[in-house]
Amino acid sequence: DRDEQRRLEMKHRKEEDDLYRKFQRQREEEERRIKDEIRDEWEKELERLTHRFEREMQMKRKRDDQNILTLRHQQEKDDLEKNMTLRRDKKKESLTRKMLEHERAATAALVEKQSHEMLELINEKRSEFMQAESLYLEGDGVPMEQVEPYPSVAPAPAPPALSKFQVYNDPVEFSNVDQIAISVAQEDQKSFTDLVRQLVGRCGSDIEKARTIFRWITVKNLNTMSFDENLRGDTPMGLLRGIKNGTESYHVLFKRLCSYAGLHCVVIKGYSKSAGYQPGVRFEDNRFRNSWNAVYVAGAWRFVQCNWGARHLVNAKEAPKAGNKAKSDSLRYEYDDHYFLTDPKEFIYEFFPLQSDWQLLKNPITLQEFEELPFVRSLFFRYGLYFSDSNTKAVMFTDSTGAATVRIAMPNHMQSSLIFHYNLKFYDSDGDSFEGVSLKRFVMQSVVGNIVAFRVHAPCSGAFLLDIFANAVTPKEYLTGEPMKFKSVCKFKICCEDLQTVMVPLPDCASGEWGPTKATRLFGLVPITHQDALVFAGRELELQFRMSRQLTDFMATLHKNGVEEKRLSKFVCQNVSDDIITFNISFPEEGQYGLDIYTREMASTLDTAGEKHLLTHCCKYLINSSKRN
């Protein structure tokens, strides 16, 4: 009954009010204590300075000497005042940090107690309802078809029997409940009872209940909300005063709302590979401490990370103000679905709980093993990527030639749309060049089958940071030539401890993968003569492709370290005959060359303004030319 729930909420609100008043008293007392301490120190130091000044003044007979002494004394007083102000501010900052830590712990403990009481009330009423409705037994005592009831006591942590994909395989399944969350977020509620009833009143399962709460938090954009200075608990925004004061986190709020919906939820503490983390960093202090949730739905404990799931508004400069429905239809709320009911085997790449049971894995790993796991982001899993080599670690060591290879596997359905990119820089600085040459030219990216490989050749001993990006695009999107937005999917620390071979940079070609795979995937250009990225040739080479659709305006450019591109242009020519395109290259001297090939589709040579599109990079080859081949 709504009134019963409201009565319990009012009792909880009074407890919360008392706690906040206690926080306020403690802060005021501590601030007074610091103020008194600083004043006492100031008076003692001032007395010491004044006593020394008076003693020295008695020893000075000349007026000029006395004036100099007076000026010095005034300067010392000014310096003392500045110093004492700095010390006061530092003490207040340290105090605020410690008090906030204490207040967060106290708030979390109170929410834990109150959530337990709310769940007890709901379980009691649920039990009464089920008995009254005789859900388990018909009147004659014959057992009915049993429905698995939601547990009244929180089960022990255990790995879920079903994967997220088996629970739901597309967020669109939640489109209706997501819309409920978005609509409710546009209004303000005066009680958690009203808020949660509006969210879950039309939900048909415990998963949908958890979903609407998750989406409400991600839509509400709590980090950017504006609050009045004097918030009472019975005002709409007073509900979220814990967020404003910093005493309540997304995770504690999620747990609180789940209890009102009758869902078991826990706040889990541990480490995360969050902002500022780099592969190879050890978890030795509290820098990367974090918290998240597990909620019991679909018969198992499942992870939820509201903070990381929250994104931002698209097509809007700011979140709409409370109660303002204007233009809300034109807004699209972005969020990261990966962090709702995340599978434990994926969650463990970014989050490590202090209690191993809450890894929810059949075979829990150690903190050291967590550190060694590759540093991946949610997009890695959204694209279905995985590591084909089980020995892939966050830190990769080169061989004696300075080489190390990272291999990423793509699922079949993503091979035709994924484009990869990378960046290489020194690990301990932002430097991205070596002896004036971009470090990108010491990485060879290639695709063979469903494997994209990044082979790093360190130009010197030391540590490097390899950042790998990806984007899913259609051939049509790629052919427009518009700049593409790549997002990081994983990072690696590449360590070269001993370099015995001097590596030269790759020819200065267009960025991206080597080999003809991209040409086939995006342009329908099928290689006839050379299927591999690396070609060994004599002083002449013929490359042939078959066009599976109409392409036009081909162009090829030759590159060699130390030679201007213009000087090499006369050594490349091309010929189109029916559906065959042939490139003939004659190399002016032996050595390593790079060949870039550009083209565009016949149908898209003209844009809507009647102007030609720019040529788009199609593929590139690495060619070693020598007399012996």
TACOR-V952646 format. One record per backbone hydrogen bond with DSSP energy under -0.5 kcal/mol. CO is the residue of the C=O (numbers start at 1). NH is the residue of the N-H. If there is no record, write none. Layout:
((CO NH) (CO NH))
//
This chain:
((1 5) (2 6) (3 7) (4 8) (5 9) (6 10) (7 11) (8 12) (9 13) (10 14) (11 15) (12 16) (13 17) (14 18) (15 19) (16 20) (17 21) (18 22) (19 23) (20 24) (21 25) (22 26) (23 27) (24 28) (25 29) (26 30) (27 31) (28 32) (29 33) (30 34) (31 35) (32 36) (33 37) (34 38) (35 39) (36 40) (37 41) (38 42) (39 43) (40 44) (41 45) (42 46) (43 47) (44 48) (45 49) (46 50) (47 51) (48 52) (49 53) (50 54) (51 55) (52 56) (53 57) (54 58) (55 59) (56 59) (56 60) (57 60) (59 61) (62 66) (63 67) (64 68) (65 69) (66 70) (67 71) (68 72) (69 73) (70 74) (71 75) (72 76) (73 77) (74 78) (75 79) (76 80) (77 81) (78 82) (79 83) (80 84) (81 85) (82 86) (83 87) (84 88) (85 89) (86 90) (87 91) (88 92) (89 93) (90 94) (91 95) (92 96) (93 97) (94 98) (95 99) (96 100) (97 101) (98 102) (99 103) (100 104) (101 105) (102 106) (103 107) (104 108) (105 109) (106 110) (107 111) (108 112) (109 113) (110 114) (111 115) (112 116) (113 117) (114 118) (115 119) (116 120) (117 121) (118 122) (119 123) (120 124) (121 125) (122 126) (123 127) (124 128) (125 129) (126 130) (127 131) (128 132) (129 133) (130 134) (130 135) (131 134) (136 144) (138 141) (142 138) (163 167) (164 168) (170 173) (171 174) (172 175) (174 178) (175 179) (176 180) (177 181) (178 182) (179 183) (180 184) (181 185) (182 186) (183 186) (184 187) (186 323) (191 195) (192 196) (193 197) (194 198) (195 199) (196 200) (197 201) (200 203) (205 209) (206 210) (207 211) (208 212) (209 213) (210 214) (211 215) (212 216) (213 217) (214 218) (215 219) (216 220) (217 221) (217 222) (221 224) (222 225) (229 231) (230 232) (232 235) (235 239) (236 239) (237 240) (238 241) (240 243) (240 244) (241 245) (242 246) (242 247) (242 248) (249 253) (250 254) (251 255) (252 256) (253 257) (254 258) (255 259) (256 260) (257 261) (258 263) (259 262) (264 296) (266 268) (266 294) (268 292) (269 354) (270 290) (271 352) (272 274) (274 277) (278 281) (282 284) (286 289) (288 272) (290 270) (292 268) (293 304) (294 266) (295 297) (295 302) (297 300) (300 297) (302 295) (303 341) (303 342) (304 293) (305 309) (306 310) (309 336) (312 334) (314 332) (321 324) (323 325) (325 328) (327 330) (328 331) (332 314) (332 334) (334 311) (335 337) (336 339) (337 340) (339 305) (339 341) (342 303) (343 346) (343 347) (344 348) (346 349) (347 350) (347 351) (350 273) (352 271) (354 356) (355 358) (356 359) (357 360) (366 370) (367 371) (368 372) (369 373) (370 373) (372 394) (374 376) (375 491) (377 380) (377 381) (378 381) (378 382) (379 383) (380 385) (381 384) (383 411) (386 388) (386 409) (388 390) (389 392) (394 396) (394 493) (396 495) (399 402) (400 500) (400 501) (402 458) (403 399) (404 456) (405 407) (406 454) (408 452) (409 386) (411 414) (411 415) (412 415) (414 417) (414 418) (417 473) (419 471) (421 469) (423 467) (425 465) (426 429) (431 426) (432 439) (434 437) (437 434) (438 441) (439 442) (440 443) (441 506) (442 457) (443 445) (444 455) (445 514) (446 453) (448 451) (450 410) (450 452) (451 448) (451 453) (452 408) (453 446) (453 455) (454 406) (454 456) (455 444) (456 404) (456 458) (462 496) (463 427) (464 466) (464 494) (465 425) (465 467) (466 468) (466 492) (467 423) (468 489) (468 490) (469 421) (470 487) (471 419) (471 473) (474 478) (475 479) (476 480) (477 480) (478 481) (484 486) (487 470) (489 377) (490 468) (491 375) (492 466) (492 494) (493 396) (493 495) (494 464) (494 496) (495 398) (495 497) (496 462) (498 500) (501 503) (507 509) (514 447) (515 620) (516 520) (517 521) (518 522) (518 523) (519 523) (519 525) (520 524) (524 526) (524 548) (525 527) (526 546) (533 535) (533 622) (535 537) (535 624) (537 626) (539 587) (540 538) (541 585) (543 583) (544 528) (544 529) (545 581) (546 526) (546 548) (550 602) (552 600) (555 598) (557 596) (559 594) (560 563) (563 560) (564 568) (565 568) (565 569) (566 569) (568 571) (569 572) (571 586) (573 584) (575 577) (575 582) (577 580) (579 547) (580 577) (581 545) (582 575) (583 543) (583 585) (584 573) (585 541) (591 625) (593 623) (594 559) (594 596) (595 621) (596 557) (597 618) (597 619) (598 555) (599 616) (600 552) (601 604) (602 605) (605 613) (607 610) (611 607) (616 599) (619 597) (620 515) (621 595) (621 623) (622 535) (623 593) (623 625) (624 537) (625 591) (626 629))
//
